[in-house]
Amino acid sequence: MLTDLKFLQVGQTFPPATEKERLENYIDYKKLFEGKHEEVYKNQFNRIKRINNDYTEIVSFDMILNYHQLVTKKVADLLVGETPKITIQDKNKQKILDDILNKNDVFNLMYITAMDTSRYGVGLFYLYKELNKGVIDITQPAIWFPIVSPRNVRKIQYHVLCIPRQINDKETELYCEIHEKGRYTIKYFLIRNGKIVREFTDEEKTIETGLNDFAIIPVTNLITSDNIFGISDYDVIDTIVSELEVRFSQISKILDRHAEPSMQGPASALKYDRRTDSYSLKTGSYFVVEGTDGKVNYLTWDAQLEANFRFIQELQNALYTLSEMGGTILGDKENVNGNISGIAYKLKMETALQKVSRIRNSMDTAIRKAISGCAKMEGYNIAENELIIEWKDGLTNDDKEEAEIMQIKNGNKPTLSHVTSIMMANDMSREEAEEEYERIVQEEMEANPLLIPNPHLLEDEEIDEEINE
């Protein structure tokens, strides 16, 4: 990790040696997510070629089991697939908040950041001003170089964004933003043959953000005391997925080789063709057969693949465990057969929900900072702790089961008023639900004239109106 800004001095190698492994990993993570596994698993795919020697020309190696992308999408789905509700008690500030959420497409940005956090180990929100308006955006970890304190790597002193632009085969222009709390400095450098050879000091400028904190806000996956970059979800499943792809490809190769059936029988069943100098089967003839060995029939094939299938099953079980996603969400048929209750389904998803909750804790802090900072850039004051964020788990609720449980807890007494039930069932506002309830009561009275209406109908709402007046 970097502890100072010396890596941007003339004569230094770029990218810095301490960051090369991380950046190379990011390249591999991107390829894995996009399904370009043959570029990452070259050695593993060479094993497939060796299995059947010269039988490589007819087999495609495009059998990609993209569990990497599946895990990433499911993490994002569980985190923000079911849109969280972000509110504030002050009605005037709520309008400002809604405007910030809508114009910045915040929930979509949260989904993308969640995917980056899963595949790279870290996602980044980025605040800046555009046309005197605060903007919440995202940026990619591959251009991010945090400068940490030598005494405490979790204490970031600067966030540096470095964006290279290729000029020719030997030269690259490097655009840098050095972010401090409240401001950032823009610098330009020239890189030749991998080294910084010049700094364009005349193009340097400092921009005030008006914030009390950094304009770069990380969202991290699992972190440790010596790692601020987060751990990618791909690291723990990488070898398992590559082995699964090898095993499936080997089976596919064997099946391809034996897809065209062969025949066996006595020599008398063959006819020699002098023109082609080859033998062919004489059909429509009668052959005298002695014993069972002389039958003309198809050659049956038994490749004994049971051991391979058992090994694949063990690999899949290890994948479900180590990814912390479980077989239910990753498509294991044995885990999803039959109708199960909502609570039973959530219990099966417990480890996946626990995994996502780690990212949620980081995302919650980050989105509060992003919204508060964006409001501050526009001259409004929305404190981070004023925001009320209701996170959801992304799973379908079993309304019937939940209602039955609440009824038991309340001694078979009603737990919701008629108006509230109508609101929830039909996604109505309170006013719409009250009007609907009045129509229901009116229809019941018309159908049964002896029915006496409740004299206290909507009494609470009338009292509230009197108080407001």
N, C-alpha and C positions, 0 to 999 in steps of 0.2 A: 504494500500500500504506500501511497505517496504522503509525505509529511511536510512538504514545502513546495514552493512554486519554481524551484530551480530546474525542473524538467522542461520549462519553457525558455530557458536561456539558450543563446546562440552556441552551437557546438554540441548540444545534447541530442541524443537519439530519440526519434519519435516514431511510433509510440514508445513510452518508457518500458524498459525491460521488465519491471515489476508488474506491468499491466498486460503483457503480451498473452500470457496463458488465459487470463480472463476474457480478453477480446476474441481469442481463438475459440474458446468454449462458446461464446455468444454466436459465432458463425455456425458452429455445429448445431447448437440448439435451434437456430433458425432453419437449418436444412432439415433437421428431424421433424420439426413442426410442419414444414411444407411437404414432407414425404420424400425427400431426396436422400433416402437412407443408404443407397448404394455408394454415395460419396463419403459417408461417414463410416460405414461398416465394410470397408474394402477387404480386410483380412477375413472377416466372417464369410463374405460371399465367395472368396477363393476356396473355402472349404467345400462349398457346393460343387465347384468345378472339379475338385479332386475326387469326389465320390464316385462318379461314373466315367472317369477318364475321358474318352473321346466322344461321349454323348452330351456335349454341351451346345451343339449348334442349333438345336431345335427348341431349347428351353428358354423362356423369358424369366428374368430375375426381378420382375416387377411385382412380386407378391409382397407388398409392403403392409405390415400390421402397424398402422399408425396409432398406437396406444398413446404416444406422446401428445398428439393433437387432441385425442379424446380426453385425456386427463386434464389438459389445460382448459378445454371448453367446459368440462363438467365443474371444475373449480370456479370458473367465472359464472356459470349458471347458478351454482349453489350460493354464490356470494351476492351477485347483483342481477341474476336472471329475473328474479321476482323483485321488481323495483322497490328499493327502500323508500320510506316516507320521511322527508326532511321538512320540518316545520319550525316555527318560532312563535312565541306567545304574543308578541307585539304585532298587531294587525298591519300597521304601516311598514314595519320591517319585513313582514311576510310577503308583501308585494315586491319589495326589493329582492328578497330571496328568490321568489318565483321567477323574476326577470333574469337573475344570474343563472339559475338552473336551466332555464329555457334557451337563452341566447348562447350559452356555452355548451349546450348538449351534454350536461354534466354526467347523466346516468350512462350514456354511451361511452364517455371517456373513462368512467369507472370500470366498465366492462373490459375495455381494451387494457387498462392498467392492471386489472386482475389477471388477464391472460399473460401480460409481460411478467408479472410477479411470479406466476407459476412456471413459465418456461425459462426466464432468465434469473429468477431469484429476487428481482427488484423491478418495480415500475416507478415512473417519475411523472409527477404533475409539474407544470411549468407555468408560472404567472408572469404576465407582461402587460404593458399598456399599448393600446392601439386606438388611435383617434380619440384620445382622452377617455377611453373606456377600459376598465379592467378585463383581462382575458384569462380564462382558465384553459390551459392546453396540456398536452403531454409531450414528452420527448423520449428518445431511445437510450437505453443504458450503454450502448456501444460508443456513444460520444461523451459519456459522463466520467469525469475523473475527480473524485472527491479527495480533498486534502484534509487529513486527520491530524489530531494532536499526537505527538510521539508518546505522551504519557497515557493517553486514553483514546484508543482508535475509534471509539463510538462518538467522540466529540469531533464534529466536522468544523473545520476552520474556513474552508472555501469549497464551493461547488464549481468545477471548471467544465465547460462544454467546449469540445474541440471538434470542428467540422472540416474535414479535408476536402479540397477540390483539385482534382488532377489537372495539371496544365499540360504536361507531356510525359513521356516515359520516365524522365528523371526528376521532374520538378512538380511539387505540389504546393498549393496555397493553403494555409491553415488559418481558419477563422476561429477565434477563441472568445468566450465570455467567461470572465472570472467573477463569480458571484460572491459577494459579501452580504451581511445583513444590511438591508436598506439600499443597496446599490450593486451595480455590476460594471465591469470595465471591459470594453471591446478591444481586442488586439489582433493584428495580422502578422503572420510569419511566412517565410519561404523555406520549404524543405527540399533539399536536393540529396538524392541517393540515401534517403532515410535519416538525414540529419538536418537540424535547424541551422540555416546558414545566414538568415537575415530576419530582423524584426523591423516592421514598417512603423516606426514610432510616430510619424506624422499623421497616421490614421487612427491613433489611439484616442478613445473617448470614454467618459464615465457617464452612466445613466442612473439617476436616482429613481428608485422604485416606490419610495414613500412607505415601505413596509418596515416593521420592527424585526422581521425575520428574513430568512432566505426566500428567494423566489422559486427555488428548486425544492420540491417536497417529495422525498422518497417514500414508497410503499414497499415494505420488505416481506419476503417469505421467512422461513426459519433462519434466525441469526444466532451467532454465538458471541462470546466476549472478545474474540479475535477476528471477527468477520462482519463487516458492515454491508456486504454486497448481497447477502441472502443466499440460500441454497436452492438451486433449481430442482423442480420436481423430477427432472429427467435424469439426474445423477444416479438416483437409487434404482431406477428401473432400466437403465441403459443396457446393461449386459443381459438382462432377462429377455428384453424385447429382441435384441439382436440374435439370441439363441433361438427364440421362437421363430423368427423369420428364416433362420437356417433350417430348422426342423421341418417347417411347412414347405419350404422350397425343395428339400430333399424328397419329401413324400410326393410332391407334385412331379418331380423329375422321374421318380420311379414309376408313377402311374402313367406318365406320358410314354415312357419306354415300353410299357406293356399294354398300351391302349389298343394296338392292332393285334388281334388274336392270331396265333399260329396253329398249325395242324400237325398231327402225327398219325402214322399208319405203316403198313407193310410196303416194301419196295415195289410190289406188283401194282400198287395204286398209281404209280408215277409213269408218265409217258415222256420219252425223250424226243426233243425237237431238234433236228439236225441244223435247221436254218439259224436258230437262235442259240444253239449249243446249251440248252437249259432243259430242266425237267418241269413238268406241270402235272397237276392232279387230273386223272381221267375220271370225269363225271359221267353218269348215265351208264356205267359198266357194272358187271358183277364180279366180285372178288371172293375167292375162296379163302376163308380165315380159319386158322387153326389156333385154338386157345384165345385168351383175352388180349394178349399183347398185339395181336394183328388188327385190331379195330381201327377204322379210320374215324378220327374224332378230333375235336379242338383240344389243344394243349392247355390244361388248367394250370393256373399260376398261383402260387402262394408265397408272398413276399415276407410274411411274418412281421407285420408292422405294429402288432399290439404293443410291444415294448416302447416303440417310438410314440404312440398315442398316449401311453401312460406317462411318459416323461413330459410330453406336452402339457398334460393335465397338471402335473406337479409344478411346471414352470408357470402356468397360468395362476395357480393358487398362490405361488410366491409373489407374482405380480400384483394380485389383489391385496395381499397383505402389506408388502413393502410400499406400494403406492399410497396406502391408507385410504383407498377409494372403495375397496370391497368389490365382490363379484356382482352385487345387485346393480350398481351403477355402471359397471364396465361391460355388462352384457352376458354374465354367466347364466345360462339357461336354468341350471339347477337351483339358482337362487331366486328366480322370478316366476316359476311355475305356480299356478293356482292363484286364487284370490286371497290377499292378506289385508288385514286392517291397516288403517293409517298409522296407528301407534306401532304395530309390528314392523311396518315398512320403515318408519323412522328409527326404530331400534337397529334394524339391519344397516342403516345409514349412519350409525353413531360415529364410527371412526372417521368417515368422510366429513361429517359436520364438525367434528373436533378439529380436523385438519384445516378446514376453511375458516374456523373461528380464529385461528392464529393470524391469518391474513386479514380477517375482518378487524381485529384490534388495531392493526397498523393502518388499514384503510380508513377507519373511523377518525383517527387522529389526523391523518393527512387531508381528508376531505373537509374537515372542520377548518384546518389552516387555510386550505385553498379558497373556500367560500369567504371566510373572514378577510383574507388578504385581498381578494377580488373586490369585495365591498369597500375596503379601505382605499383602494386605488381610485374608486369612484367618489370618494368623499363621504361614505357612509360608515357607521360604526356598528358592526355586528360582531360581538364577542364570540369566541369559539364555544364557550360553555353555554351560550344562549340557544344554540342549535339543538333541536330535538330530533334525533335520528332513530327511526324504528326499522331495524334490520329484519329481514325475513329469511327463511331457510331455503327457499326455492323449491320446496316440496309441496305437493297438492295436499290440502287439508281434507280429512274425512269428517265432514260436517255432522253427519248422523252420529258417528261415534263420539265426537266431542260433545254434542248435545245430550247424549245419553249419560255420559260421565258427569256433566254439570248437573243434570237432573238428579242423579244419585247423590251427589255432594250436597244438594240443596233440599233433600228430603222430598223429592218429587214435586217440588214447588216450581212455578215459572221462574225463569232466570232472565227473560227479556220481555219488554212490553210489546204490544202488538205493533206499535208504530216503529220501534227499533227493528223488529223482525222484518217488517216490510222494507225498511231502508236497506237492510243487509241482503235480503233475498233479491231485490230488484235494482240494487245500486242506485237508490233514490236519495235526494236530499230530504231533510226533515219536513220541509213544507210539502213536498210532493207526497211523502209517505202519509202525512196527516190528512191530506185531501183524499188519498186512496182509502185510508181507513174509514173516513166519513162516508164514502161511497159504499164501502162494504157494509157498514152498519145500516145505511139507508136501504140497501137491497134486502138485508135480512128483515127489516121492519116491514117492507112491502110484501115480502114472502110470508111473513107471519105477523099479522096485525096485532096479535095479543102480546107480542114481545115488548117488554118495557125497556127502553134504552137506559144506559148507565147515566145518571144525572151528573156524574163527575167526569164525564168524557172530556179529555183534553183540558181538564181543570188546571193541571200543573203548567201547561203552556200559557193559559190565560193569565195566571198569576205572574209568570215571568214577564209577559208583555206589560202588565200594570206596573211592575217594578221598574222596567226599562223606561216607561213613560215618566 
